[in-house]
Amino acid sequence: MSGSVKVKELLERSGAVRASLSIASGELADSAATLLGSGYRLALVCAIDTNEDIRVAYLFVSGPPDRRIELVLTTDRDQPRVPSLAHLSFPAGRFEREIHDLFGVVPVGHPAPRRLVLHQHWPEGWRPMRHDAPASVSMDEEISTYPFVEVQGPGVYEIPVGPVHAGLIEPGHFRFSVVGETILKMKARLWFVHKGIERLFEGRDFPTGVELAEKISGDSAVGHSLALCRAIEEALDVVVSPRAEELRVVLLELERLYNHVADIGALCNDVGFGLAQARALTLREHLLRLNRTVTGHRLLRGGVRVGGARVIELPDAPELDAIGELFAELVALARGQGTVMDRFMGTGVLHLNDVEEMGVIGVAARASGSPYDARRAHPAGDPPVGFVPASSTQGDVQARFDVRVDEVATSLGLLHDYCARPGARDVAVPVNMSVRAVSGSGIVEGWRGAIVHRVEFDQGVLTRVKVVDPSFFNWPALAVSLADTIVPDFPLVNKSFNLSYAGNDL
């Protein structure tokens, strides 16, 4: 039976679906088109070097109910080639450029197969994720300029920003094509902090793998470690106890809470309202200290583990009420300033059709009318009763501000519920480490959006981990939202997305 026929059979099933299908090269495009046309989104593309050949896995997801269909194509290791899906999916085209840079897999028919991850000084032909790649190489000092698209016309000039920025921000280069102060086009060049994270996972056991996942993007320690744990648990058919899932919800919402509070203050600061920023930083510090009482770490590390979760102490209702009151005062302060709201409204608009075409997810997508939220689409256990993701339809900075405000309120409500439930604070089920080679995927709605991990391991040792932070999907959308805005609004629009360099650059 062909792969495309199997895909159609899976689409006819009701309820949750987990399937991995081996398909031929000629079936890939039709199968992918069928899935995309049926409401699935491409969550991940992953190349795996087996030392004999190279496999490329395409993970398509949909929900609710939670449905995941993986298409796996095997290609020759000496001349790896796959048909490009760039004509069907914008994210697919970027994933294909990534695996070409790191594995040498050629996406046949890609309309713009230029480098994505590797900068121009990386030597031609070095594929650092291949097992036979040398550990180090000499960088090319005589590098060519990265091929930015040049906008030409009367009065057009360029403004380069970065990659080195003021403060502690990580490096990224932004090239603005401008007339007067109006931005005609912005292109971003990232991957200045590429760390080889996925290669660092190889050979680790589960506990040390979780420790590494916590450090992928420091503000998403819970989201990434939980995505890794869920991928391992899916592969091993581990059923995590309801109590462990409750504790995981607490940790995930605490992480969402302190990050959204910080962003709300930072947005106000970018329009010159420092008082709101001061209030937000004070509340953020309160939340970070609360985090330390919960797990022993200000960024909530150590709370999630394979098969379970562990907390030291949970916040009580009066403490959560006090946080809610402080947050309400902060929001009232911000919304009470007409000059702040005027700068937010109509600035950096991202339309729903762009969200859908580019595969944007998370806060940025829901602020433009997208309903997708992994807490509903891919729940672990029973989803929260009455949970409705925060959303807007305006797509501007104001909408992204409002969605964050609503998400904080939702998080506080969930914390009130889950922290009041009785049960142990350290709970886990045993995990069988002797299982031979298997794979699995984990999906978590982090505070920026859906985080996806795909794992392969053998007898408790990780052999391949693919990580997708929501920032990978959302960075291109920042450029789209800047069209026809003015240069002084760039910091504000950029902060309203607040994407991760580290989570993207890996």
N, C-alpha and C positions, 0 to 999 in steps of 0.2 A: 504494500500500500504506500502511495507516495506521501511525502510530507505535507503537501498542500491539502490532500484529502483528509489526513489526520487532523490538520488544523481545523477544517470545517466541521469534523465530527466533534472536536472539543468545544467548538463554539455552540453546538447544539445541546450540550450538557447543561443542566441546571445546577445551581449552587456553586460552592467553591471548587476551584480547579488548580491542581499543581501538575504540570507536565513538562517534560523535556524531550524534544523530538530531534532526532538526527535527520538532516535534510541534505539534499544534493544542491550544488551551487546554482543550478538552473531553476530550482524551486524557491529560492530565497525571496526574490522580489515579489512573486505572487503571494507567498505565504505572509510576508510582512504587510503587503497591501491589504490583504484580507483582514488581518488583525487590526491594523490602524483604522480601516473602514468600519470595524465593529466596535469602535470606542476604546480600544486598548491604546496605551501610550508606551513608547519605547523608554524603559527605565534605565537600560544599561547595555553596553556592548563590551565584551571582555575577550581578550585573546589569551590563550594558554599554550605555553611551550611545553610539550610532552617529551622533548628530546628525540622523538621519532617523527612527529608532525606538529602542526599548529592547529588548534581548535579555536573557533571564534563562536562565542555564545551571545545570542541576542535575547534579552529578557523583556517580554511584553507583559504589562500588568493592567488590570482593570478592577473596579469595585465600586460599591459593594454589590454582590458578595466578592470576597477576596479571590481573584483569579490571576494566575501567573502561568504563562506559557513561554517556554524557552526553546528557541531554535538554535541548533548546534551544527555548524558547518566545519568540516575538516579539510585542510588544505596542505599542499606539499611544503615541507619545511625549507627546502632549498629555494623555492620560488613561490612564496605564499601569496595567494591572490584571492580576493572575494569580490563579488559583484557589489557595486556601490548602491546604497539605498538613499543617497543624498537627494534624489529626485522625489522621494516619498516623505522624507523626514529631515528637517533641519538638524535636530540633535544627532541623527545617524551620521550625517556628513561630518560633524565635529568628532564624534567617536571614531570614525574611520581615519581621520587625520591623526588622532591620538595613537591608534594602534599601528599606523604606518610609521610614525616617529619612533615608537618604543619597541616594536616587534618586526618592522619591515614588511608588514602585510599590505599589499598594494590594493587599494580600492578601485577596481576597474570601472571606468566611466564616471569617476568623481569629477565634478565641474571645476573645482579649485583645490587641488591636492597639495597646497603649500603647507609648510611646517606649522604645527600648532604648539606642541610642547617644547621641542628642541629649538633653542635660539641659534642664530646664524653661526656662532663660533663653535658649536658642537660639530665635530667632524662628520662629513658625509659617510653614510654607511654604518655608523655605530648605532646599534639597536640595544639600549641598555637593559631591557627586560628579557632579552634572549639569554638562555643559560650558557651559551658559548661566548657571550660578549666579554671582552676584557674588563677587569675591574676598574681600570682607569685608562684614560687616553689623553693625548695632548690636544688642547684646545687650539683652534685656528685663530691666530692673532690678526691675520689680514681678513677681517670679516667684511661681508657686504652689508649694506643697509637693509633692514627689514622692509619688505615690500608693502608699505602702506599705500592705499589708494589715494592718489592725489586729485583733489578737487580743483578745477581750473575755472577761471572766469573773472570778469572785472571786479576788482576790490577784494578778491579772496586771498586770505593769508592763513598761515598755520600757527597754532600755539601748541608747543610740546610741553607736557606736564609729566614730571617724574622721569625715571622710575623711583628716584629717591625723593621722599616727601618729608615735610616737617613733622616733628613729633615721633611717635612710636609706630605709625602706620607702616604696613609692609609694602614692598616695592611693586609698582605697576606703572606702566607707561601709557599715557593717554594723549592722542594726537587729535587736535581740534582743527577742523577747517571752518573758517569764520568769515563772515562779512559784517563789518562793524562789530557789534557784540553778539550777533545772532549766529548760533551754531548750525552749520549746514550738515556736518557729518562729524561723528567722533568714532575713533577706532581705538580699542584697548589692546595692549600687548602685555600679557601676563607671563606666568611661569618663571619669574626671576628667582623664586624660592622653591623650585622643584627639588624635592628631598629624597626621592626614591622610596617613598613610604610603602608602596605595594611590594617592592622587592624586600624591604625590611621585614615584612610579615613572614616571608618564606622560611621555614625551618623552626618557627616558634611553636610552643605549645599553647593551649587555650588561655591560661592565665596571663602569660606574657603578651599574647596577642591582644587581649582585652586592654592591657596597660598601654600598648602602642595605639590602639584605637582611640583611647581617651585623649591622646596628644595630637591627633590629626589636625583638629582645629579646636584650640583650647576652650572657646566659648560653647562648644558642642560636645563636651566630654561624654555626657549621658547619651545623647543622640547617636553618636558613632559607636560607642561601646555596646549599646543596646542593639543596634543594627547588626553588629558582628555576632553578638550572642544569639540573636534570633535566627541568623543564617545558620549557625552551627546547630542550634536546636532543631531547626527544620530538617537539616540533613540527617540528624540522628533520631528523628521522630521523638524528641524529648517533649513531654507535656509538662509545662511549667505550672506550678500550683496557682490557684486564684490569688492567694495571699502575696506571692512573689510578683504577680502582675500588678496588684494594687500598689505595692511599694515602688515598682518601676514607674507607674503613672505619677506618683508623688515626685519622684526624682526628675522625670521629664518635664513636669509642669513647673517645678522650682527653677529649672534651667530656663524655661520659656519666660518665666516671670522676671528674673533679674536682667535678662537681655532686652526684653521689650521696654522695661523701665529705663534702662540706659539709652536706648534708641530714641525714646520720646524726649528725654532731656537733650540729647545731642541734636535732634532736629530743631529744637527751640534755640539752641546755641548757634546753629548755623544761620539763623536769621537775626542774631544779635541779642537774644533774650537770655542773658546769662543767669538770671535769677532762677528760671525754671530748670536750667542745667544744674545749678547748685543743689536745688531741691532733689532732682533726680539722682544725682551722684550720692547724696546723703542716704536716700532710700536704697539705692543699689548697694552701698556699703552695708546697710542693715541686712539686706538679703544675703549678701555674701557671708556675713557672720552667721546668719541663720543656717546657710548651707553647711558651714563647718560643724555646727552642732548636729546636723543630720547625718553626715558621712565622715566627718573628720577632715574634710578638704573644702576650701572655699569654692572650687569649681565642681564639686560633687563627685570627684573621682573616688573610686573604690566602692561605689554603691551597687553597681551592676556586675553580675558574674554569670558565667554559663550555668544555666539551670536554676537561677534564682536571683536574689537580691539581698542586700544587707544595709540596714540603717542603724544608727546609734540612738537617735531620738527623733520624734516627729513633732512638728509645731502644733500647738493647741489652738482652739478656736479664738480665744482673746488675742493671741499674737497675730493670727491671720486677719482678724477684724482691724487691729491697729494698722497693719500694712495696707489694708483696703482703704482706711480713712486717709492715710498719708498719700496714697496714690490718687484718691479722688480730689484731694486738695491740689496736687500737682496738675492734674488734667484741667481742673477749673481755672487754675492760674494761667495755663497755656491758652485755653479756649477763650479766656476773658480778654486776651490781647488781640484787638482787631488787626494790628499790623502783622502779627504772627500768622493768623489765619489767612490774611490776604496773600502773604507770600506762599502759603501752602496751596491754596486753591488754584487749580488750572495749571500748575507747574509740573513739568515732567510727566505728561500723560502717556500711559501705556494702554492701548486699546485691546479689547478682548480678542479680536481677530489676530493681533500680533502675538498675544499670549498663546493662543491655540496653535498658530503656525510654528512658533519657536519652541514650544514645549515648556514654557515658563511654569514654575510651580511655587507653592508656598505663599507667604504674605503678599509678595508682588503680584501673583496670579489672582488670589482671592480679592485683592483690592481692585481688580479690573473685571470682576464678575465670574471668575472660574470657581466651580464648586468643589474642585478636587482637594481632598484632605486625607492623608494616609490614616488618620485616626478612625475615619469612617470607612475608607476603601479597603484597608488592610488591618483590621483590628486584631489584637492578640487577646483572645477571650471575648467576653461580652463588652461591647462598646458602652461608654458612659450613657446612662439613661437621659434622654432628652438633649443630648449633645448636638449643637448646631454650629458649624464653623463660622467664625466671624467673616463677613464679606462686605464688599461695596461694589459699585459699578462705575465709579468716576475715574479710577485708574490714575489719579494724580497723587502728589505728595500728601495732600489732605486725606485721601482715601487710605494710603498706606499708614498714615498716622492713626486714623480712626480704627483700622483693623487691629493695629497693635493695642490700642486702648481696649477694644472689645475682647481681644485675646487675653489680656491681663485679667479682666473681670471673669472670663470663663475659667482661667487657670485657678483663680482664687476660689471659685465655686467648687471646682474639682478637688482642690486641696482640702477644703472644708469637709467634703464628703469622705475622701479616701483616708485622710489622717484620723478621722473619728472612728474608723472601723477597727474592731479589735483583732488582735492576732500577733504572731511573732514578728520580731524585727530582723531576724536573720533566718532566711528560709531558702532551701535549695533542694533539688532532686539530684540523685546520682547520675553521672554521665559516663557512658561506656566508651572508654578510650581505645578499645581494641578493634573498632570497626574499620574495615578496609576502605579504600578510596571512595569517597562520596562528595556530593556538592549540595549547596543549599543557598537560599537567598533570605535576607532580612530587610524589612522596610519599616522605617520609623518616621513619624512626622516630627522632625526637629523644629526648633523655633524659626528657622529660615524657610523650612519646607521639607519635603521628603528626602530622607537619607537612605541610600540603598547600599548594602554590602552583598557581594556574592563570594562564597568561600568554596575551596576544595581542600580536603585534608585526608591524611592516611594515618590511622592508628594514633590519633591525637596530635599530629603534627601538621600545621598549616602548610600547604604546598602552593596555594594561589589565593590571594584575596584581592578582589576588585572593589574599589571604593568610589562611590559617586555622591559627592556633596551637592546640595541644591544649587550652590553657587556656579557649578559647571553649566547648568541649564540657564541660569539667570544673568550671567555677565553680559551676553550679547544683547539682552533686552534693555540694559541700561543705556546702551548707545541709541537704541530705537526711541526710547523715551525722551532723549535729549534733543531730538530733531526740532528745530525752530524755537528752542529755548535760548536763553542768553548765557554767556560764559559765567557771570557771577552766580548763576543758579546751579552750576555743576556740583559744588560741594553739597548743596541741599538735596538735590536729586540723588546723588551718589549715596548719601547717608540714608535716604528713605528706602533704598534697596539694602544697604549695609551688607554687602556680600563678602565672603571670606576669601582672602588671597591664599591662605594656607590650605583651606579645604579644596580649593580649585587646583592649586599648583602641585600638591601631593609630592 
